[in-house]
Amino acid sequence: MDTLLSKLVRGVKELAGWVLTPGDVHEIVTALENRRISFKVPIRVRCRLSSQGCDVSEFWCPSCGFLYGHNDAFANFLRCPNCGAQLVQAYIFTSYFYQKPLRSPQMGDVIRSIVDDPNARCPRFKGETKRLIRADINRPVESLSWACPFNDIDCEYRSSFRVRGAHLCLYDETKTGSQKKSEDIVRVKLPSWLRPSMLGTRLSYSYTPTPLTEAITKPITLSIYSYKEDEATELDFSSKLFSGIERIFFVEKLEAFQFTLGLAVGYPSAPLRYRASTIIREAEYGGRERVVIFARQLVTEGLIFQLSENVVKDLLADDDALFLHHSFAHALLKYLPLMTGLSPQEFFEAFSVPDREVVVYDNAVGGIGGVRAVLENSRELRFDFQEHVAEVAKEDYCPLGCTWACRACLFTENCGRLNRQLRRGLLERVLSAPS
């Protein structure tokens, strides 16, 4: 009989090379098997402005452009001492990883402070930080530029171009030779010679200015479930539409365990291929490190879809069976929010290839009536829901005509596997789209 630990180990191994690097998977599995791992249930969240070489302690005035350290910002109750406007956390540099590191990066490799730009300091008043100005309100990030902090009329680098009363600066430290004056406005940038080398190898990745947002980190979450068969209510459904489904159950007390194994880090809107994966570690006494997994347990309402044995048995590659289960879960998740009016974050997925089961459930303790809303008289899966899900199996379903999966068809906002291991073409094995 599978234990929770064996299910977790198997699930972690499924992520190797797709969501986590093989090295990270090996480290997590070894830590699990040797009981050298910490499971933590978050209760309180604290914000650190500086840690692991990562510094987000700069605050910025959008009105006049002055930058302040966190001590000055909090001393003035997050009000600009110059103009009194509300301060916000400053822009930062965030990485696009064109070549992924083979091991977990530090957050300092991913996030750099905006004042790391060598042009952030005034060339005449050494140590003084320039103003940070959005030169074009229609292109707020792309037009970020440095401006004179004092509007010094004697400075040779003072531009005649003014934004909000500040003269933009023409000084460019990145230019070679003694001539540092640029003929054009100097945009905010982090030059290649200031990008850190990681693990002894200079990797191909770049830094782009961006607002500070939680989307820089995306959790990699594995969901495991259990339920008692005698407490599951079998549902009626259309065997014509769900041709590869053997049985469907509604479970009022589905026990779900969610394990956040690590993070995909990088530019907020970057797809997974431009992000690096990192697992979470904490230092132990003596300098050793222990892997940390954030865990959550909830009893909620869910739907269990059991695939026919023949459907899975006929798949030649092991990955195809995994892709089929995950893709079918996304076909369900795609329409649950539309049919119920709830947000995608209110639902979550799980599946077990050995058990041939796909599970979707309410992502809240006790359930919020989400999956229950697609039932008819508590004994049948709503036919209109089945019709919508079956449509996903159509060859021309994706408006972008993707070959596997994309944002227009199967991607969901709340996927713990970061929308990897999906292949929409396999859905014709379990779904028969209505003509």
C-alpha positions, 0 to 999 in steps of 0.5 A, a space after each residue: 500500500 502506498 504511503 504518503 511518503 512514497 506518493 510524495 517521492 514518486 510525485 517529485 521524481 515525475 517533475 525531473 527535467 520538466 519542472 525541477 532540475 534532475 539535481 534538485 529532484 535528487 536532493 529532495 528525494 534523498 532528503 525525503 528518504 533519509 528523513 533530512 527534510 523540514 516540513 513547515 506549515 506557514 502561519 505567519 509571513 514576514 518580509 525581509 528587505 535584504 537576504 541572501 544577497 538580495 536587496 529590495 530596500 530602496 523606496 521611490 517617489 513616483 512624483 519627484 523621482 527621489 530614491 530613499 533607503 528603507 531607514 529614511 523611508 520609514 522614518 518619514 512614514 513612507 512619505 517623500 521628504 522632498 514633496 510629501 508624496 506616497 513612497 513605493 518600493 523602487 523598481 528592481 532588475 529581474 533576470 531572464 535566464 536564456 540558459 538555465 543554471 544546473 543548480 538552484 540560484 540564490 535570490 541575489 542572482 535573480 533580483 538586483 537593486 535598481 541602484 546597482 546600475 553604475 549610472 545611478 550615482 551622480 558623477 559630480 556629487 559622489 555618493 548622491 543617488 540621482 532621481 529615477 524618472 519615467 521619461 514616457 508615461 506611455 512606456 513607464 518601464 522602458 523609458 526609465 532614466 536617470 535625472 540630476 538630483 539637484 538640477 545643477 546648471 553648471 554640470 556638463 552632463 545636464 540635459 535640456 530635456 526636462 520631466 517633472 522639473 528634473 533635467 535628465 542626465 547624459 552621463 554614461 559610465 558604461 561608455 569606454 574611454 574618458 568621454 562619458 557624455 552620451 548624445 542621447 538619454 541614458 536609460 536604466 540598465 545593468 551592463 553585462 560586466 556587472 552581471 554576476 557569474 553563477 557557480 563559476 560559469 558565466 551564464 547567458 541571462 539578462 536583467 530587465 527593470 520591473 516593478 517589484 511583484 510576487 509574480 517574480 516567484 512562482 511556487 512549484 506545488 505537488 498535490 497528493 490526495 486520499 479518500 475513503 471509497 465508502 464515502 464517495 458517491 458515484 456519479 452518472 455521466 455521458 459515456 459518449 462524451 467522456 468515452 475514456 472515463 470508467 467512473 466518476 465520484 463526488 467526495 465530500 471529505 477529500 483529504 488533500 496535501 499540498 507540498 511546495 517543493 521550490 520556486 520558479 524565479 525570474 522576470 514576472 511575465 517570463 515563461 518557465 523556459 526563461 526562469 530558473 528553479 530553486 529549492 528552499 533550504 535552511 542552515 542547520 547548526 554546524 553549517 549543514 543545510 536542510 531542505 525545506 518543504 512548505 506543506 498544507 493539509 485540507 479536507 475539502 470537496 472534490 471530484 475523482 475521475 477514473 480513467 479506463 484501464 485500456 486508455 492508459 495501457 495502450 500508451 507506449 511511453 510512460 511520459 504520455 500517461 503522465 501527460 494525459 492525466 495532467 492534460 485532462 485535469 486542465 481540461 476540467 480546471 479550464 471550465 470549472 471557473 466559467 461554470 461556477 463564477 469562481 476564480 481559478 485560484 479556488 480550484 486545484 488539481 491532483 492525479 495518480 498515474 498508477 491509480 488512473 485517477 484525476 482529481 479536481 477539488 475546492 482549494 479551501 478547507 471544507 470546500 466552497 461549493 465549487 465542484 458541487 456546482 457542476 453536479 445535477 441533483 447530487 447524483 450526476 455530472 452536469 451535461 453542459 459541463 461535460 460538453 464544454 470539457 469535451 470540446 477541448 479534445 477538438 483538433 482545432 480547439 486552440 485558437 493559436 493552433 499550438 501543437 501541445 498546449 498554450 495560454 489559449 487552450 490548456 494553461 491555467 493560472 493555478 497549476 502547481 506544475 507551472 503548466 508543464 507536462 501537458 499535451 492536448 492531443 492526448 485528450 481524444 483518448 478520454 474525450 469525444 468532442 460533440 459534433 
